[in-house]
Amino acid sequence: MPIQDVKVTIDIKKPSSLTGLGTPLILVNKVGAQSYKEYADIDGVKQDFAENTDAYKAASAVFSQGDTKPSKIAIATYDLSATEPITPEATLEKYFENDWYFVILATGSVTDYIAISDVVEGNGIKIAAHVVDNLEDLQRLAAMKYDRTFYMMHDKLEEYPHVALIGGHGSKPVGSITYKFKKLIGVTPANYDATTLNEIHNLNGFAYVTKSGVAQTTEGTVGSGEYIDVIHGKDWIKVNMEQAISSLFVNNDKVSYDDSGIPLIEAEARTILEIGGQNRIIAQDESNQYLYTLSSLNRAQTNAVDRAARVYNGLSFSFELAGAIHEANIKGEILV
């Protein structure tokens, strides 16, 4: 983990530009030493990976998503053929702190998927994405109850629906979308019946199908049943608040541990919460006020031990998620 002077912890409680966090990382098996490289377009990828490779095909699924595709992707390599095999999870650990958010394994087994997701889960940030073509594999993933992994079921793995979803929608402003109802360019809707679709959803997976004559993703949940956009929004608040307050410390000769310095920290936190509301991560009331609370202890209320150690523990906040409407039940009457 990186050296940090500011740490933000957010617990999700039910009833009760800035960093975008949209760059995909594709892990690929390639002979040679581990490597990490960023690409702005598919032509750049083609210089390093032939068109028949999994790396190229996965990257193409990202860059084929039209105007909403990300400005860049990252590709990291591992080597299972080495004398001492380099696993995808080892490469993921090595480059975990680099500038990416969604991780995809270009090709692999469910066992590989679990190893990848274990790394993401252990770090408590970012999201892993997988796709399988049968309920048995989906059940293995579902048993893990991951908070930071989403998995789709699709009958054409070679179309990379999970990669297309990230490529087409993961770089939109965090909080501005739900991952349900989304169109994927270059992906054929699966022909699942209602029974199969319910089985997929009961396992907290989702699919890409045709509903009401329109091709679209369903549900958009992670393995624990939470929604992808909730996890994404939580991470956005955490990362941007850490960066904002860290910048405050760096850009000032000193932030005093008194009632002139503490409000500066509070102001940075409030700015991030306000932008989180503007991005629709945080709900608003009928008066268009964002539903969050932010409180801080003044110097007199802090602990002398903390003051001596120069550690401020007096800032706290909470907010209500904006969420999204995924279903509607509407009643009507006919008057005669």
C-alpha positions in Angstrom: 0.0 0.0 0.0 1.2 3.6 -0.6 2.4 5.8 2.2 -0.6 8.0 3.2 -1.1 10.9 5.6 -4.8 11.1 5.0 -7.1 8.1 5.2 -10.9 8.2 4.6 -13.0 5.2 5.8 -16.6 4.9 4.6 -19.1 2.4 5.9 -22.2 1.8 3.8 -25.2 1.8 6.2 -28.6 1.0 4.8 -31.6 2.7 6.2 -30.3 4.5 8.8 -11.6 17.0 -13.2 -11.4 15.0 -10.1 -10.3 11.4 -10.2 -12.7 9.6 -12.5 -11.9 6.0 -11.5 -12.8 4.5 -14.9 -9.6 3.1 -16.4 -9.6 -0.6 -17.1 -6.6 -2.9 -16.5 -6.4 -6.0 -18.6 -4.2 -8.8 -17.4 -2.7 -11.0 -20.1 -0.5 -14.0 -20.3 2.7 -13.2 -22.2 6.2 -14.8 -22.3 8.7 -12.6 -20.5 9.0 -10.3 -17.5 6.0 -8.6 -15.9 5.1 -5.4 -17.6 2.6 -2.6 -17.3 1.8 -0.1 -20.1 -1.0 2.3 -20.9 -2.6 2.7 -24.3 -4.7 5.6 -25.8 -6.1 3.6 -28.7 -6.3 0.2 -30.3 -3.5 1.0 -32.8 -1.1 1.3 -29.8 -2.2 -2.0 -28.5 -1.6 -3.6 -31.9 2.0 -2.6 -31.8 2.5 -4.9 -28.8 -0.2 -7.6 -29.3 -1.3 -9.3 -32.5 -4.9 -9.2 -33.5 -5.5 -12.8 -32.7 -4.4 -12.4 -29.0 -6.7 -12.2 -26.1 -5.1 -8.9 -25.1 -6.0 -7.3 -28.4 -9.5 -8.7 -28.4 -10.2 -7.5 -24.9 -8.7 -4.1 -25.7 -10.8 -3.9 -28.8 -14.0 -4.5 -26.8 -13.1 -1.4 -24.8 -12.1 0.9 -27.6 -15.2 -0.1 -29.7 -17.7 1.5 -27.4 -18.0 4.8 -29.2 -17.8 8.3 -27.7 -18.1 7.1 -24.1 -15.0 4.8 -24.2 -12.2 5.7 -21.7 -9.3 7.9 -22.7 -6.9 5.1 -21.9 -6.6 1.5 -20.9 -3.7 -0.4 -19.1 -2.4 -3.8 -19.9 -0.2 -5.8 -17.5 1.4 -9.1 -18.3 2.2 -12.3 -16.4 4.0 -15.5 -17.6 2.7 -18.9 -16.6 5.3 -20.6 -18.8 8.3 -19.2 -16.8 10.5 -21.5 -14.9 8.9 -20.0 -11.8 5.5 -19.2 -13.1 4.3 -15.6 -12.7 0.6 -15.7 -11.9 -2.0 -13.1 -12.8 -2.6 -12.3 -9.2 1.1 -11.7 -8.6 1.1 -9.2 -11.4 -2.1 -7.6 -10.1 -0.4 -7.2 -6.7 2.7 -5.6 -8.2 0.7 -3.0 -10.2 -2.2 -2.5 -7.8 -1.4 1.1 -6.9 -1.1 2.2 -10.6 -3.7 4.4 -12.1 -6.6 2.0 -13.0 -9.9 1.0 -11.4 -11.5 -2.0 -13.1 -9.5 -5.2 -13.5 -10.2 -7.9 -16.1 -8.5 -11.2 -16.8 -8.3 -11.5 -20.6 -8.7 -15.3 -20.3 -8.7 -17.7 -17.4 -10.6 -20.2 -15.3 -12.9 -19.5 -12.4 -10.1 -20.4 -10.1 -8.1 -17.6 -11.7 -11.0 -15.2 -11.3 -11.2 -16.0 -7.6 -7.5 -15.4 -7.1 -7.9 -12.0 -8.8 -10.9 -11.0 -6.8 -9.2 -12.1 -3.6 -6.5 -9.5 -4.3 -9.0 -6.7 -5.0 -11.1 -7.6 -1.9 -8.0 -7.7 0.3 -7.0 -4.2 -0.8 -10.4 -2.7 -0.2 -10.5 -0.6 -3.3 -11.2 -1.0 -7.0 -13.4 -3.6 -8.8 -12.8 -6.9 -10.6 -15.0 -8.0 -13.5 -15.6 -11.5 -14.8 -17.8 -13.4 -17.3 -18.8 -17.1 -17.4 -21.1 -19.1 -19.7 -22.7 -21.5 -17.2 -24.5 -21.5 -13.9 -22.0 -23.9 -12.3 -19.2 -21.4 -12.7 -21.5 -18.6 -11.6 -22.3 -20.5 -8.4 -18.6 -20.8 -7.5 -18.2 -17.1 -7.8 -21.4 -16.4 -6.0 -20.3 -18.5 -3.0 -17.5 -15.9 -2.4 -20.0 -13.1 -1.7 -17.5 -10.5 -3.1 -18.2 -6.8 -2.4 -15.8 -5.7 -5.2 -16.4 -8.2 -8.0 -19.2 -8.2 -10.6 -19.8 -11.2 -12.8 -21.9 -11.6 -15.9 -23.2 -14.8 -17.6 -23.2 -14.8 -21.4 -23.3 -17.5 -24.1 -20.5 -15.8 -26.2 -17.5 -15.3 -24.0 -15.5 -14.1 -27.0 -17.6 -11.0 -27.2 -16.3 -9.8 -23.7 -19.6 -8.3 -22.5 -18.1 -7.3 -19.1 -15.3 -5.5 -20.8 -17.7 -3.8 -23.2 -19.7 -2.6 -20.1 -16.7 -1.1 -18.5 -15.5 0.4 -21.8 -18.8 2.0 -22.6 -19.9 3.2 -19.2 -17.2 2.9 -16.6 -15.6 6.2 -17.4 -18.8 8.2 -17.2 -18.9 10.6 -14.2 -19.1 8.4 -11.1 -22.6 8.5 -9.7 -24.2 9.6 -13.0 -25.2 6.0 -14.1 -26.5 2.7 -12.9 -25.1 -0.4 -14.6 -28.6 -1.7 -15.5 -30.3 -0.9 -18.8 -27.0 -0.4 -20.6 -26.3 -1.0 -24.3 -23.1 -2.8 -25.3 -21.6 -2.3 -28.7 -20.4 -5.4 -30.4 -22.2 -7.8 -28.0 -25.0 -10.1 -29.0 -27.8 -10.3 -26.4 -28.1 -13.8 -24.9 -31.3 -15.7 -25.4 -32.0 -16.6 -21.8 -35.5 -17.5 -20.7 -37.0 -16.0 -17.5 -36.2 -19.0 -15.4 -32.5 -18.8 -16.3 -32.4 -15.1 -15.8 -33.9 -15.4 -12.4 -31.3 -18.0 -11.5 -28.5 -15.6 -12.6 -30.0 -12.8 -10.5 -30.4 -15.0 -7.5 -26.7 -15.6 -7.6 -26.1 -11.8 -7.8 -24.9 -12.0 -11.3 -26.4 -10.3 -14.4 -26.7 -10.7 -18.1 -27.1 -8.9 -21.4 -30.4 -9.7 -23.0 -33.3 -8.2 -25.0 -36.1 -6.8 -22.9 -39.1 -4.9 -24.4 -37.3 -5.1 -27.8 -34.2 -3.4 -26.5 -30.8 -4.9 -25.8 -29.7 -4.1 -22.3 -27.8 -5.2 -19.2 -29.8 -6.5 -16.2 -29.4 -5.6 -12.5 -25.7 -4.5 -12.3 -24.8 -5.9 -8.9 -21.6 -7.1 -7.3 -21.3 -10.5 -5.7 -22.6 -9.4 -2.3 -25.8 -8.1 -3.9 -24.8 -4.4 -3.6 -24.9 -2.3 -6.8 -21.8 -1.6 -8.8 -22.5 2.2 -8.8 -22.7 2.2 -5.0 -19.2 0.7 -4.6 -17.9 3.0 -7.4 -19.4 6.1 -5.7 -18.1 5.1 -2.3 -14.6 4.8 -3.8 -14.9 8.1 -5.5 -15.7 9.9 -2.3 -12.9 8.2 -0.5 -10.2 8.7 -3.1 -11.1 12.3 -3.9 -11.4 13.4 -0.2 -8.0 11.8 0.5 -6.4 13.7 -2.4 -8.1 17.0 -1.6 -7.0 17.0 2.1 -3.5 15.8 1.2 -3.2 18.6 -1.3 -4.2 21.1 1.4 -1.3 19.9 3.5 1.2 20.0 0.7 0.1 23.4 -0.7 0.3 25.2 2.7 3.4 25.8 4.7 1.4 24.6 7.8 -2.2 23.8 8.7 -2.3 24.7 12.3 -3.8 22.3 14.9 -6.3 25.0 16.0 -9.5 26.7 15.2 -8.0 28.3 12.1 -6.6 25.2 10.6 -9.3 22.6 11.4 -12.0 24.5 9.3 -9.7 24.3 6.3 -9.8 20.5 6.5 -13.6 20.6 6.9 -13.9 22.9 3.9 -12.1 20.4 1.6 -14.3 17.6 2.8 -17.4 19.6 2.2 -16.3 20.5 -1.3 -16.0 16.8 -2.2 -19.4 16.0 -0.7 -21.0 18.8 -2.6 -19.4 17.5 -5.9 -20.6 14.0 -4.9 -24.1 15.4 -4.7 -23.7 17.2 -8.1 -22.6 13.8 -9.6 -25.6 12.1 -8.1 -23.7 9.9 -5.7 -25.4 11.7 -2.8 -29.2 12.1 -2.7 -30.9 15.5 -2.5 -34.2 16.5 -0.8 -37.2 18.5 -2.1 -35.3 21.7 -1.5 -32.4 20.4 -3.7 -30.1 20.2 -0.6 -27.7 17.3 -0.7 -28.4 14.9 2.1 -25.1 14.7 4.0 -23.9 15.7 7.4 -20.3 16.8 8.2 -19.0 17.6 11.7 -15.7 18.4 13.2 -14.2 18.8 16.7 -12.5 22.1 17.5 -9.1 22.2 19.1 -10.5 22.2 22.7 -12.5 19.1 22.0 -9.6 17.0 20.7 -7.4 14.7 22.7 -4.0 16.1 23.9 -2.3 12.9 22.9 -3.6 13.4 19.3 -2.4 17.0 19.3 1.1 16.0 20.5 1.2 13.3 17.8 -0.2 15.8 15.2 -3.0 13.5 14.3 -6.5 15.0 13.8 -9.3 12.4 14.4 -12.1 14.9 14.7 -13.8 15.0 11.3 -16.7 12.7 10.4 -19.4 12.6 7.8 -22.4 10.6 6.5 -24.6 10.8 3.5 -27.6 9.2 1.9 -27.0 7.4 -1.4 -29.0 8.7 -4.4 -29.2 5.2 -5.7 -31.3 4.6 -8.9 -34.8 3.4 -9.8 -34.6 0.0 -11.4 -38.3 -1.0 -11.4 -41.6 0.9 -11.4 -45.1 -0.3 -10.4 -47.8 2.0 -11.8 -51.5 1.9 -11.2 -54.1 3.4 -13.5 -57.9 3.7 -13.7 -60.3 4.0 -16.6 -63.2 6.2 -15.9 -66.5 5.7 -17.8 
